[in-house]
Amino acid sequence: MAEAIHVEGLSKIFNGTVRAVDDISFFVTQGEAFGFLGPNGAGKTTTVSLLTAQLAPTAGRAVVDGIDVFRDPAEIKRRIGLVFQESTADSDLTGRENLELAAALFGVPRGEVRQRVDSLLERMQIGDAADRLARTYSGGMRRRLELGVGIIHSPRVLFLDEPTLGLDPQGRAGFWRYVQELRKEHGMTVFVTTHYLDEVDLICDRLAIIDHGKIVATGTSSELKDRLGGDVVTIRTERSDPAMEEALRAVPGVLSVSSQDGAYRIKAPRGEQLIPALVTACGQAGVALTSVSLKRPSLDEVFLEFTGHEYREDGMTPTDRAVRVSQVSQAFGRTRR
């Protein structure tokens, strides 16, 4: 399948000492939702800034939608969609005016602007508030407006940097519903960083974990969970039987069996597929079951396994400050020119 994003040997060093991104390589296929996980200072924000041509790399290359990011940054900015974690809607403009301004900046043909704006206002469920100032919008409405701004030019690749940070569960669910609809209808590729691991399980086809500037794991959520050693199936029986452990251990695919307090804990890579065989083994051993339960490893446990620490955000790090200083310096330089 064709690649929407190709990254090879990408590095970014700030001030000669802060290695924010350290020789990373990965790819994202067209139409895929790809999660990029890491705590503050791990390098995820720097990576997004590099892939969206906000920062220049120290080394390596990146291709997005067939365009070399660092050879043609202006074209990249015209092609991609981007929703920041910070609110970017102009509070002094109405929802409609925000969308019209974005359409002008992205060069949407004048004859198409009204139809696109009206369509997005309805799709994002802010049509009734279209002519109100954005400052009067709720947090969820502003996020939906900013998503509309990010896709007004119909980008094939959409970058979402912590887009639901601060929203309540209902607002988060609504935001992702719109993103999923866009993917389904337009085959849009989505590259997302998020603080909420449940969103990764719900939205992303694959994910990468970055820590201290290096990618430490890549794969589907299920693949990474399987690498922890598998699911745990717990079987409770009416009575203990010494033959039960051997009967369960003999089932193909079982990694280990332990018993405690009348319950048998079976570890297996694909627990849900193994349950029928385990139940059959109990029946053949002549032991009646009282309950069967399945527990899968969580992404929190995956993150802990691959990084050695829990997934949490602890405020701005030296890397975050270096990224912000670099972005401000570039903007100031463009203004002076």
C-alpha positions, 0 to 999 in steps of 0.5 A: 500500500502507498505511503502517506508519510515516510521518515528516515533517519530524522534527527533534531538537536537544539543548542548543540546539546538537546537531542529532541529527536534521535535518528527515527524512522517509520512510515504511515500508509495512506488512509491510516490513523497513526498514533504517536505516543510519548510523555513531554520531552520525549520528542513527539511535539518536535516530530510533528513540528518537523513533519509539518515544516515548522522546524528544520531538521538536523539530519534525515529526511521526511516525505509527506503526501509525496513531497519532500518536507524540507525541500519544499516546506511551502508546498507541504503547508499548503497540502496538510491539515493541522490542528494544534493542542492550543486553541487557534480560532480567532476569538474576534471572528465568527465561526463562519469568518474563521472558516472563510479566512482559512479558505483564503489562506489555503487558496480554496477557489472562490467559487467553492468557498461558500459551499465548503464553509456551509457544509463544514458548519453543518457537519461540525454542528455549529451551524446555529452559531455560525455568526456568533463570535468564536469567543462565545463558543464552548470548548467542544465547539471551538475544537470542532471549529478548529477541525473545520479550519484544518480541513477546509482545503481538503487535505489528504494528510491531517496532523492532530497534536493533542486535539482533545486536551481539556475536553470532557469525555462527551466532547472528546467522543464527538470530536473523534466521531467527526474524524472517523467520518472524514477518514471513511468518506475521504480516505484521509490519513491521520497522524495524531498525538494524544494524552489519552491512551483510550483514544489510541485504542479506539482510533488508531490502526497502528502506533509508535512509542517515542521516548528520549527522542528514540522510537522504542516500539511500533505496531498495532495496539494488539501486537504491542500488548501481545509482546507483553506476554499475552492475555490472562484468562481466569477460570473458576471451578466448583472444586479444585482438582490437581489434574486441572492445571495439567489439562489446561497447560496441555491446551495448544497456545497456553504459555503458563497456568497458575492456581490460587484461591480456587481460580486458574490463571492462564496466560496466552497470546490470544486469550479470546480465541483460546477460551473454547478450548480451555472450557472443553479441557475443563469438561474433559477433566470432569470439572464444572465451571462457575465463571470465565473472564478475560483480561487484556494488557492495557496501553498503560502497561505497554507504555510502562514496559517499553519506556520504564515509566508511566504515561503522564504529562509533567509540564514543559520540559527543556525540549519543549522550551527549545521547540518554542524558542526555535518556532518563535525565532523562525516566525520573527525572522520571517516577519523581519524579511 
